[in-house]
Amino acid sequence: MLNLAAALQERLYFLYKFIRFPKQIGSVTPSSPFLAKTMLDAVPWEEVTAIAELGSGTGAITKHLTAVNPQPQHVLLFEKDDTLRAHLARQYPGYPVYEDACQLETALLREGVEQLDCILSGLPFFNFPQAVRDRILEQIEATLKPGGLFIAFQYSHQMKKQLSERFDLLSIEFVPVNVPPAFVYVCQKRAS
C-alpha cells in the first residue's frame, strides 16, 4: 500500500510540475517501464563502467538501470528540480546527483571519471532554447568516449537533424506504450 501511495504522489508531483513549469518537465507522467527497457536494451553493459543519466526525474529509468546493471562503477544522475533531486539522492545514495547537465565535465572531474561509456537522457530538448540544447550536446560530446553511446528519448523527430549532425544515428525506436508515445534515439560518438 505504501508503494502505491508513493507512486501516486510521484505522479501527482510530476503533473503539478508539468503544469507549473512545462519548459522543464517534458511530460505529464514519469516514463513507462517499456520506455526504460527500450533505452536500456541498447546499452552493451559488458563495456560500461561509467554512465550518466540526464533528466532523471523520479528515477523511472534509474530503477531499471540498477536492475540491469547492479554493480556499475560510476553512475551520475542529473536533475534540475530541487525536490526530485533530493528524492533521487535518498533513493539512490550510491549515485551522486547533480543539478545541471550543462556542467557534465565539472561533475566528471569532481567524481574522478575520465570519460563516460554511455549517457542516457530524458531531457525535453524540444522545450529548451537552442543555446541550451547546444551547450548540453557539447557537454555530451566532450564527456563521451569515442564510440560511446548517447541514448535519448524524445516525443517527436524534432531533434533528429541536430543529433545526426553531431553523432552517428544508429537507430530510432518508437515506443507507443508510454504517455505520450516516445522515440528512443541511439546515437554513437564519432571516433576523433
Phi, psi and chi 1 to 4 in degrees:
 res  aa     phi    psi   chi1   chi2   chi3   chi4
   1 MET       -  -37.7 -168.4   64.7  160.4      -
   2 LEU   -63.8  -41.5 -176.2   60.0      -      -
   3 ASN   -62.7  -38.9  -74.0  -18.9      -      -
   4 LEU   -64.2  -43.5 -176.8   60.1      -      -
   5 ALA   -64.4  -41.3      -      -      -      -
   6 ALA   -65.6  -41.8      -      -      -      -
   7 ALA   -63.7  -41.6      -      -      -      -
   8 LEU   -64.8  -42.7  179.4   60.5      -      -
   9 GLN   -61.2  -42.1 -175.2  177.4   14.1      -
  10 GLU   -59.5  -46.4  -88.8 -177.1    8.8      -
  11 ARG   -64.7  -40.6  -71.1 -176.3 -174.7  -77.4
  12 LEU   -66.3  -40.4  -71.8  173.9      -      -
  13 TYR   -64.5  -42.4 -178.1   74.7      -      -
  14 PHE   -59.6  -45.9 -144.0   83.6      -      -
  15 LEU   -62.5  -45.0  178.1   61.1      -      -
  16 TYR   -56.8  -47.5  163.8   77.0      -      -
  17 LYS   -65.7  -37.1  -69.1  -58.6  -78.0 -167.6
  18 PHE   -63.6  -42.4  178.3   78.9      -      -
  19 ILE   -67.6  -42.4  -69.0  167.8      -      -
  20 ARG   -75.8  -39.7  -68.2  -84.4  -37.6 -117.1
  21 PHE  -135.6   69.1  -54.4  101.9      -      -
  22 PRO   -63.5  -19.3   21.1  -29.9      -      -
  23 LYS   -76.8  -19.6  -64.4  -77.3 -173.8 -167.0
  24 GLN   -95.4  -35.9  -74.7 -176.9    7.9      -
  25 ILE  -108.3  125.0  -54.9  -71.0      -      -
  26 GLY   -86.6   -7.2      -      -      -      -
  27 SER  -147.8  164.5  172.7      -      -      -
  28 VAL   -85.2   -9.5  -63.4      -      -      -
  29 THR  -147.0  153.5 -175.3      -      -      -
  30 PRO   -61.7  161.4  -23.6   34.0      -      -
  31 SER   -62.3  147.5  -57.0      -      -      -
  32 SER   -80.2  159.6   74.1      -      -      -
  33 PRO   -59.5  -29.8  -23.3   32.1      -      -
  34 PHE   -67.1  -39.9  -57.9  100.9      -      -
  35 LEU   -66.5  -44.3 -179.2   56.6      -      -
  36 ALA   -58.8  -45.1      -      -      -      -
  37 LYS   -62.3  -43.8 -178.9  177.9 -179.4  -13.1
  38 THR   -60.7  -42.7  -58.6      -      -      -
  39 MET   -65.4  -47.7  -68.6 -178.9   75.5      -
  40 LEU   -75.3  -25.5  -62.0  175.8      -      -
  41 ASP   -65.7  -21.5  -78.8   -7.2      -      -
  42 ALA   -81.8   -7.9      -      -      -      -
  43 VAL   -91.0  126.9  179.1      -      -      -
  44 PRO   -80.5   83.5   29.4  -31.5      -      -
  45 TRP   -56.6  -29.2  -67.6  108.2      -      -
  46 GLU   -67.0  -15.6   65.6  -78.4   -7.3      -
  47 GLU  -106.1    3.9  -59.9  170.6   21.3      -
  48 VAL  -105.8  122.3  172.4      -      -      -
  49 THR  -119.4  -20.4   57.8      -      -      -
  50 ALA  -137.0  127.1      -      -      -      -
  51 ILE  -141.8  148.4 -169.8  167.6      -      -
  52 ALA  -126.8  147.9      -      -      -      -
  53 GLU  -121.5  120.0 -177.4 -173.3   -1.0      -
  54 LEU   -98.9  131.2  -46.8 -179.2      -      -
  55 GLY    72.9   51.1      -      -      -      -
  56 SER   -67.3  -22.2  -60.4      -      -      -
  57 GLY    57.4 -124.9      -      -      -      -
  58 THR   -86.4   -3.8   61.9      -      -      -
  59 GLY    93.7   19.5      -      -      -      -
  60 ALA   -61.2  -35.7      -      -      -      -
  61 ILE   -86.4  -39.8  -55.0  -67.1      -      -
  62 THR   -56.0  -42.3  -44.4      -      -      -
  63 LYS   -64.9  -31.1   68.7 -178.7  169.0 -169.0
  64 HIS   -78.3  -30.4  -64.3  -77.5      -      -
  65 LEU   -59.4  -45.1  170.0   66.3      -      -
  66 THR   -68.0  -26.4   58.8      -      -      -
  67 ALA   -74.9  -39.7      -      -      -      -
  68 VAL   -84.0  -22.9  -63.9      -      -      -
  69 ASN  -139.9   75.7 -168.4   20.3      -      -
  70 PRO   -68.3  -16.9   21.2  -28.0      -      -
  71 GLN  -124.7   47.2  -61.5  -63.3  -34.5      -
  72 PRO   -67.7  147.7   27.5  -33.5      -      -
  73 GLN   -73.3  -43.2  -71.4 -176.6  -10.6      -
  74 HIS  -138.1  122.0  -60.1  -76.0      -      -
  75 VAL  -129.3  123.4  176.1      -      -      -
  76 LEU  -115.9  133.1  -72.1   76.8      -      -
  77 LEU  -111.1  144.4  -55.6  177.4      -      -
  78 PHE  -129.5  127.0  -69.5   80.3      -      -
  79 GLU  -150.4  125.8  175.8   51.2   51.3      -
  80 LYS   -73.2  -39.5 -164.6   85.3  165.8  160.3
  81 ASP   -70.9  126.3 -177.2   83.8      -      -
  82 ASP   -58.8  -46.0  -65.6  -23.2      -      -
  83 THR   -65.4  -45.5  -58.3      -      -      -
  84 LEU   -65.9  -38.0  -65.8  176.0      -      -
  85 ARG   -62.7  -42.7 -162.2  168.5   54.4 -105.8
  86 ALA   -64.3  -39.8      -      -      -      -
  87 HIS   -61.2  -45.4  167.8   76.9      -      -
  88 LEU   -62.2  -41.6  -71.1  165.0      -      -
  89 ALA   -62.2  -37.9      -      -      -      -
  90 ARG   -71.8  -42.4  -75.5 -170.0  -53.6  -84.5
  91 GLN   -71.3  -34.6 -165.9   76.2   16.4      -
  92 TYR  -129.7   70.7  -56.4  100.4      -      -
  93 PRO   -63.6  -18.9   21.2  -29.9      -      -
  94 GLY   -83.4   -6.9      -      -      -      -
  95 TYR  -110.3  122.4  -60.6  166.9      -      -
  96 PRO   -66.2  140.9   17.9  -24.5      -      -
  97 VAL  -118.7  124.8 -175.6      -      -      -
  98 TYR  -115.7  158.7  -70.4   91.2      -      -
  99 GLU   -84.9  -40.2  177.4 -179.3   -0.6      -
 100 ASP  -122.3  115.2 -166.9   -8.1      -      -
 101 ALA   -65.8  -16.7      -      -      -      -
 102 CYS   -73.3   -5.4  -71.8      -      -      -
 103 GLN  -117.9   35.2  -60.7  -64.1  -39.1      -
 104 LEU   -56.7  -47.5  -95.4  168.9      -      -
 105 GLU   -59.5  -42.4  -73.7 -178.8  -68.1      -
 106 THR   -62.3  -43.0  -57.0      -      -      -
 107 ALA   -64.2  -41.9      -      -      -      -
 108 LEU   -62.9  -42.3  -97.4   61.6      -      -
 109 LEU   -59.0  -45.6  -80.1  172.3      -      -
 110 ARG   -61.8  -35.2 -171.5  170.8  -67.6  140.7
 111 GLU   -89.3   -4.9  -62.4  -59.2  -37.6      -
 112 GLY    71.6   29.9      -      -      -      -
 113 VAL  -104.6  126.1  175.3      -      -      -
 114 GLU   -74.9  -52.6 -168.9  172.6  -42.6      -
 115 GLN  -146.7  160.0  -71.3 -172.9  -57.1      -
 116 LEU   -98.1  143.4  -65.1  165.3      -      -
 117 ASP   -83.6  -29.7  -58.3  -61.9      -      -
 118 CYS  -154.5  144.0 -177.8      -      -      -
 119 ILE  -128.0  124.6  -62.4  173.7      -      -
 120 LEU  -100.5  143.6  -56.4  169.9      -      -
 121 SER  -140.7  132.8  174.8      -      -      -
 122 GLY  -115.2   17.3      -      -      -      -
 123 LEU   -67.8  136.1  -66.5  175.1      -      -
 124 PRO   -83.2   74.4   30.8  -33.8      -      -
 125 PHE   -52.1  -34.9  -78.3  103.1      -      -
 126 PHE   -55.8  -32.2 -179.0   77.2      -      -
 127 ASN   -83.3  -11.8  -64.5  -13.9      -      -
 128 PHE   -91.5  147.1  -61.9  160.0      -      -
 129 PRO   -61.7  153.5  -15.7   25.3      -      -
 130 GLN   -56.3  -38.1 -171.9   62.0   49.5      -
 131 ALA   -62.1  -37.6      -      -      -      -
 132 VAL   -71.1  -43.0  173.5      -      -      -
 133 ARG   -55.3  -48.7  -73.7 -175.3 -147.1  168.2
 134 ASP   -60.7  -43.9  -71.3  -18.8      -      -
 135 ARG   -62.4  -44.7  176.9   70.4  178.6  141.4
 136 ILE   -65.2  -44.5  -66.9  170.1      -      -
 137 LEU   -65.4  -34.7  -69.3  172.7      -      -
 138 GLU   -62.8  -42.6  -73.5  164.7    6.2      -
 139 GLN   -65.2  -39.1  -73.4  -71.0  -68.4      -
 140 ILE   -63.0  -48.2  -69.6  166.4      -      -
 141 GLU   -60.4  -40.3  -77.7 -176.6  -65.2      -
 142 ALA   -69.3  -29.1      -      -      -      -
 143 THR  -101.8  -16.5   57.1      -      -      -
 144 LEU   -79.2  140.0  -97.9 -177.1      -      -
 145 LYS   -70.9  156.3   71.5  176.7 -173.5 -177.5
 146 PRO   -56.9  130.8  -25.6   35.1      -      -
 147 GLY    85.8   -5.8      -      -      -      -
 148 GLY   -68.2  158.8      -      -      -      -
 149 LEU  -103.8  138.9  -65.2  179.5      -      -
 150 PHE  -116.0  113.9  173.3   52.0      -      -
 151 ILE  -117.4  114.9  -57.5  170.0      -      -
 152 ALA  -129.4  141.5      -      -      -      -
 153 PHE  -104.7  145.3   73.4   83.7      -      -
 154 GLN  -139.6  164.1  -62.4  -68.2  -70.0      -
 155 TYR  -100.5    6.9  -60.9  117.7      -      -
 156 SER  -155.6 -178.9   72.7      -      -      -
 157 HIS   -93.9   12.8  -76.0  -65.8      -      -
 158 GLN   -57.2  -32.7 -174.0 -101.8  -11.5      -
 159 MET   -92.5   -2.2  -75.2  -63.4  -67.6      -
 160 LYS   -56.0  -49.4 -177.6  178.1  179.6  179.7
 161 LYS   -62.2  -46.9 -177.3  177.0 -173.8  -72.7
 162 GLN   -65.8  -39.6 -168.2  168.2    2.4      -
 163 LEU   -66.9  -42.1  -69.8  174.3      -      -
 164 SER   -70.0  -20.5   62.8      -      -      -
 165 GLU   -73.7  -28.0  -71.3  170.4   -7.9      -
 166 ARG  -102.5  -27.1  -68.3  177.8  177.2  -95.1
 167 PHE  -131.6  164.4  -57.2   95.6      -      -
 168 ASP   -80.3  120.8  -70.0  -29.1      -      -
 169 LEU   -87.0  102.9 -169.0   52.0      -      -
 170 LEU   -77.6  -39.4  -57.8 -179.0      -      -
 171 SER  -164.8  160.5   67.6      -      -      -
 172 ILE  -131.4  118.2  -58.2  172.1      -      -
 173 GLU  -106.6  133.7  -62.2  -75.5  -29.9      -
 174 PHE   -91.1  130.6  179.8   59.7      -      -
 175 VAL  -117.9   96.3 -178.1      -      -      -
 176 PRO   -74.8  -22.8   25.3  -31.0      -      -
 177 VAL   -92.1   69.8 -171.8      -      -      -
 178 ASN  -158.9  153.8 -168.5   67.0      -      -
 179 VAL  -115.9  109.9  178.0      -      -      -
 180 PRO   -75.2  168.2   27.3  -31.5      -      -
 181 PRO   -54.8  149.6  -25.8   35.2      -      -
 182 ALA  -134.1  162.7      -      -      -      -
 183 PHE  -114.0  132.4  -64.1   92.6      -      -
 184 VAL  -103.7  116.9  173.1      -      -      -
 185 TYR   -94.7  123.8  -69.6   78.5      -      -
 186 VAL  -108.2  110.8  179.9      -      -      -
 187 CYS  -118.1  147.9  -52.5      -      -      -
 188 GLN  -122.7  135.6 -172.4  170.8   44.2      -
 189 LYS   -69.0  133.0 -179.0  176.6  175.7  177.4
 190 ARG   -71.0  146.7  -63.9  179.8  177.7  123.2
 191 ALA   -64.8  143.1      -      -      -      -
 192 SER   -64.9      -  -58.8      -      -      -
